[in-house]
Amino acid sequence: MKSRLTVKNSLLAFVATSALLAGQVYATSTDTNTQTEQTQEKGERAHGGKHHGKSMHKSMRKMLRSLDLTDTQRTDVKAIIEKYKEEKGERPSAEERTAHKAEMLALISNANFDDAQADAIIDAKQLKQKEGMKNFMKMQNEIYQLLTEEQKAKFDSRFTKTKGKGRG
């Protein structure tokens, strides 16, 4: 009887781990530089619109195209974007991603769930996301300061229209 229960628990842990890690693998394996526009659009539709940050960048590009930037503004915008790309740094190495997955698996498959370890993993992820969002907003602010008053008004109008779409 005990062995059946152990098998069931092991199977349940495996299924739960697979489901959780599948999302992690998908999130870490997709890279803006390797995906085509068509693949990104499919991913956005599959996830209900604006999601995971990638569409924010796409929305910003679309917004900037609609503002009829001058050649000087375009050059300045590209310089700002490059500056923030350099600050962002490299993606975690394959070894770091593997170590993170192993840490997650150990947490999930442990008979005694460690709340403190789970909180530490979640806090680290949220901190990274927070820093990324803050840098993205700083970049947008620098770009916004380059715009003319007319372009700023158009930006403001479009920003308020598109904010929140895709969320339910």
C-alpha positions as CSV (number, residue, x, y, z in Angstrom):
1,M,0.0,0.0,0.0
2,K,2.8,2.4,0.9
3,S,4.6,1.8,-2.3
4,R,1.5,2.6,-4.4
5,L,1.2,5.9,-2.4
6,T,4.8,6.7,-3.1
7,V,4.4,6.0,-6.8
8,K,1.3,8.2,-6.9
9,N,3.1,11.0,-5.0
10,S,6.2,10.7,-7.3
11,L,4.0,10.8,-10.4
12,L,2.1,13.8,-9.1
13,A,5.4,15.6,-8.3
14,F,6.7,14.7,-11.8
15,V,3.6,16.1,-13.5
16,A,3.6,19.3,-11.5
17,T,7.3,19.8,-12.1
18,S,6.9,19.2,-15.8
19,A,4.1,21.7,-16.0
20,L,6.1,24.4,-14.0
21,L,9.3,23.8,-15.8
22,A,7.7,23.8,-19.2
23,G,6.7,27.4,-18.6
24,Q,10.2,28.3,-17.4
25,V,11.8,26.6,-20.4
26,Y,9.5,28.4,-22.7
27,A,10.1,31.8,-21.0
28,T,13.9,31.4,-20.9
29,S,14.3,29.9,-24.4
30,T,12.5,32.6,-26.3
31,D,14.7,35.5,-27.3
32,T,13.6,38.6,-29.2
33,N,16.6,38.3,-31.6
34,T,15.8,34.7,-32.6
35,Q,12.1,35.0,-33.0
36,T,10.5,36.3,-36.2
37,E,7.7,38.9,-36.0
38,Q,5.2,36.2,-37.1
39,T,6.2,33.9,-34.2
40,Q,6.0,36.8,-31.7
41,E,2.5,37.6,-32.9
42,K,1.4,34.0,-32.6
43,G,2.8,33.9,-29.0
44,E,1.0,37.1,-28.1
45,R,-2.3,35.8,-29.5
46,A,-1.9,32.5,-27.6
47,H,-1.3,34.4,-24.4
48,G,-4.2,36.9,-24.8
49,G,-2.3,39.9,-26.1
50,K,0.2,42.0,-24.3
51,H,2.2,39.7,-22.1
52,H,5.7,38.8,-20.9
53,G,7.2,42.2,-21.8
54,K,8.1,41.4,-25.4
55,S,4.9,43.0,-26.7
56,M,5.7,46.2,-24.7
57,H,8.8,46.6,-26.9
58,K,6.8,45.8,-30.0
59,S,4.1,48.4,-29.0
60,M,6.8,51.0,-28.4
61,R,8.3,50.4,-31.8
62,K,4.9,50.7,-33.4
63,M,4.1,53.8,-31.4
64,L,7.4,55.4,-32.5
65,R,6.7,54.6,-36.1
66,S,3.4,56.4,-35.9
67,L,5.0,59.6,-34.5
68,D,6.8,60.5,-37.8
69,L,10.2,61.0,-36.2
70,T,12.8,63.1,-37.9
71,D,16.0,61.5,-38.9
72,T,17.8,63.2,-36.0
73,Q,15.2,61.8,-33.6
74,R,15.5,58.3,-35.1
75,T,19.2,58.4,-34.6
76,D,18.9,59.6,-31.0
77,V,16.2,57.0,-30.3
78,K,18.5,54.2,-31.6
79,A,21.3,55.5,-29.5
80,I,19.1,55.4,-26.3
81,I,17.9,51.9,-27.1
82,E,21.4,50.7,-27.6
83,K,22.5,52.3,-24.3
84,Y,19.8,50.4,-22.5
85,K,20.6,47.1,-24.3
86,E,24.2,47.4,-23.1
87,E,23.0,48.1,-19.5
88,K,20.6,45.1,-19.6
89,G,23.5,42.7,-19.9
90,E,23.7,39.2,-21.0
91,R,21.1,36.5,-20.7
92,P,21.9,33.9,-18.0
93,S,24.2,31.2,-19.2
94,A,23.0,27.7,-19.9
95,E,24.7,26.5,-16.7
96,E,22.9,29.2,-14.6
97,R,19.5,28.3,-16.2
98,T,20.2,24.6,-15.5
99,A,21.1,25.3,-11.9
100,H,17.9,27.4,-11.5
101,K,15.9,24.5,-12.9
102,A,17.6,22.1,-10.5
103,E,16.8,24.4,-7.6
104,M,13.2,24.6,-8.6
105,L,13.0,20.8,-9.0
106,A,14.5,20.2,-5.6
107,L,12.0,22.6,-4.0
108,I,9.0,21.0,-5.8
109,S,10.0,17.4,-5.4
110,N,11.1,17.7,-1.7
111,A,8.7,15.9,0.7
112,N,8.7,19.0,3.0
113,F,8.0,22.1,1.0
114,D,10.4,25.0,2.1
115,D,8.4,28.2,2.1
116,A,11.5,30.3,2.8
117,Q,13.3,28.9,-0.2
118,A,10.2,29.4,-2.4
119,D,9.9,33.0,-1.2
120,A,13.6,33.6,-2.0
121,I,13.2,32.2,-5.6
122,I,10.1,34.3,-6.1
123,D,11.6,37.5,-4.6
124,A,14.7,37.1,-6.9
125,K,12.5,36.7,-9.9
126,Q,10.3,39.7,-9.0
127,L,13.4,41.9,-8.3
128,K,14.8,41.1,-11.7
129,Q,11.4,41.9,-13.4
130,K,11.1,45.1,-11.4
131,E,14.5,46.3,-12.4
132,G,13.8,45.4,-16.1
133,M,10.5,47.3,-16.0
134,K,12.1,50.3,-14.3
135,N,14.9,50.4,-17.0
136,F,12.3,50.1,-19.7
137,M,10.4,53.1,-18.2
138,K,13.6,55.1,-18.0
139,M,14.3,54.4,-21.6
140,Q,10.8,55.5,-22.6
141,N,11.2,58.7,-20.6
142,E,14.4,59.5,-22.4
143,I,12.8,58.9,-25.7
144,Y,9.7,60.9,-24.7
145,Q,11.9,63.9,-23.9
146,L,13.2,63.9,-27.5
147,L,9.6,64.4,-28.9
148,T,8.1,67.7,-30.1
149,E,5.0,69.0,-28.3
150,E,2.8,67.7,-31.1
151,Q,4.5,64.3,-31.0
152,K,4.1,64.2,-27.2
153,A,0.4,64.9,-27.5
154,K,0.0,62.1,-30.1
155,F,2.1,59.8,-27.9
156,D,-0.1,60.6,-24.8
157,S,-3.3,59.9,-26.7
158,R,-2.1,56.6,-28.1
159,F,-0.6,55.5,-24.8
160,T,-3.9,55.9,-22.9
161,K,-5.8,54.2,-25.7
162,T,-3.6,51.1,-25.7
163,K,-2.8,50.8,-22.0
164,G,-4.6,47.8,-20.5
165,K,-5.7,46.1,-23.8
166,G,-5.4,42.4,-23.7
167,R,-6.0,42.2,-20.0
168,G,-9.3,40.9,-18.7
